[in-house]
Amino acid sequence: MVGIFASPLVFLVTPLAKALRLTPTALLVAISTISVAVILIQLSVSISGNQRKMETLVRENALLRESLGISMKEKNSGESK
């Protein structure tokens, strides 16, 4: 499928490939590799941000429980009744 969708790009990439002294296929592979690397970096940054938000929520939850005087033992015993 990728080859079918990339085949029209060969005609657009050929002049640039000749200027860089590469084959059009090699240039398309390089472009796709760079694209995948950029996507992976973006996902890594997003996951790091989500982890920071999760850590903040856990800390805020712990502080809230402490300020309300709720312990896990009290919470578990209250649910069993």
The 8 nearest C-alpha neighbors of each residue, nearest first, counted from 0:
[[1, 3, 2, 4, 5, 6, 7, 8],
 [0, 2, 4, 3, 5, 6, 31, 7],
 [3, 1, 5, 0, 4, 6, 7, 8],
 [2, 4, 0, 1, 6, 5, 7, 8],
 [3, 5, 1, 2, 6, 0, 7, 8],
 [6, 4, 2, 8, 3, 7, 1, 9],
 [5, 7, 8, 3, 9, 4, 2, 10],
 [8, 6, 9, 5, 10, 4, 11, 3],
 [9, 7, 11, 5, 6, 10, 12, 4],
 [8, 10, 12, 11, 7, 6, 13, 23],
 [11, 9, 8, 13, 12, 7, 6, 14],
 [10, 12, 8, 9, 13, 14, 7, 15],
 [11, 13, 9, 15, 10, 14, 8, 16],
 [12, 14, 16, 23, 10, 15, 11, 9],
 [15, 13, 17, 16, 12, 18, 11, 10],
 [16, 14, 18, 12, 17, 13, 19, 11],
 [17, 15, 21, 13, 19, 23, 18, 14],
 [16, 18, 20, 14, 19, 15, 21, 13],
 [17, 19, 15, 16, 20, 14, 21, 13],
 [18, 20, 16, 17, 21, 15, 22, 14],
 [21, 19, 17, 18, 16, 22, 15, 23],
 [22, 20, 16, 19, 17, 25, 23, 26],
 [21, 23, 25, 24, 16, 26, 20, 17],
 [22, 24, 26, 13, 16, 25, 9, 12],
 [23, 25, 27, 22, 26, 28, 9, 21],
 [26, 24, 28, 22, 27, 23, 29, 21],
 [25, 27, 29, 23, 28, 24, 30, 16],
 [28, 26, 30, 24, 29, 25, 31, 23],
 [27, 29, 25, 31, 26, 30, 32, 24],
 [30, 28, 26, 32, 27, 31, 25, 33],
 [31, 29, 27, 33, 28, 32, 26, 34],
 [30, 32, 34, 28, 33, 29, 27, 35],
 [33, 31, 29, 35, 34, 30, 28, 36],
 [32, 34, 36, 30, 31, 35, 29, 37],
 [35, 33, 31, 37, 32, 36, 30, 38],
 [34, 36, 38, 32, 37, 33, 39, 31],
 [35, 37, 33, 39, 34, 38, 40, 32],
 [38, 36, 40, 34, 39, 35, 41, 33],
 [37, 39, 41, 35, 36, 40, 42, 34],
 [40, 38, 42, 36, 41, 37, 43, 35],
 [39, 41, 43, 37, 42, 38, 36, 44],
 [40, 42, 38, 44, 43, 39, 37, 45],
 [43, 41, 45, 39, 44, 40, 46, 38],
 [42, 44, 40, 46, 41, 45, 39, 47],
 [43, 45, 47, 41, 42, 46, 40, 48],
 [46, 44, 42, 48, 43, 47, 41, 49],
 [45, 47, 49, 43, 48, 44, 42, 50],
 [48, 46, 50, 44, 45, 49, 43, 51],
 [49, 47, 45, 51, 46, 50, 44, 52],
 [48, 50, 46, 52, 51, 47, 53, 45],
 [51, 49, 53, 47, 52, 48, 46, 54],
 [50, 52, 54, 48, 49, 53, 55, 47],
 [51, 53, 49, 55, 50, 54, 56, 48],
 [54, 52, 50, 56, 55, 51, 49, 57],
 [55, 53, 57, 51, 56, 52, 50, 58],
 [54, 56, 52, 58, 53, 57, 59, 51],
 [55, 57, 59, 53, 54, 58, 60, 52],
 [58, 56, 60, 54, 55, 59, 61, 53],
 [57, 59, 61, 55, 60, 56, 62, 54],
 [60, 58, 56, 62, 61, 57, 63, 55],
 [59, 61, 63, 57, 58, 62, 56, 64],
 [60, 62, 58, 64, 63, 59, 65, 57],
 [63, 61, 65, 59, 60, 64, 66, 58],
 [62, 64, 60, 66, 65, 61, 59, 67],
 [65, 63, 69, 67, 61, 62, 66, 68],
 [66, 64, 68, 62, 63, 67, 61, 69],
 [65, 67, 63, 68, 64, 62, 69, 61],
 [68, 66, 64, 65, 69, 63, 62, 70],
 [69, 67, 65, 66, 64, 70, 63, 73],
 [70, 68, 64, 67, 65, 73, 71, 74],
 [69, 71, 73, 72, 74, 68, 64, 65],
 [70, 72, 74, 73, 75, 69, 76, 64],
 [73, 71, 75, 70, 74, 76, 69, 77],
 [74, 72, 76, 70, 71, 75, 77, 69],
 [73, 75, 71, 77, 72, 76, 70, 78],
 [76, 74, 72, 78, 77, 73, 71, 79],
 [77, 75, 73, 79, 78, 74, 72, 80],
 [78, 76, 74, 75, 79, 80, 73, 72],
 [77, 79, 75, 76, 80, 74, 73, 72],
 [78, 80, 76, 77, 75, 74, 73, 72],
 [79, 78, 77, 76, 75, 74, 73, 72]]
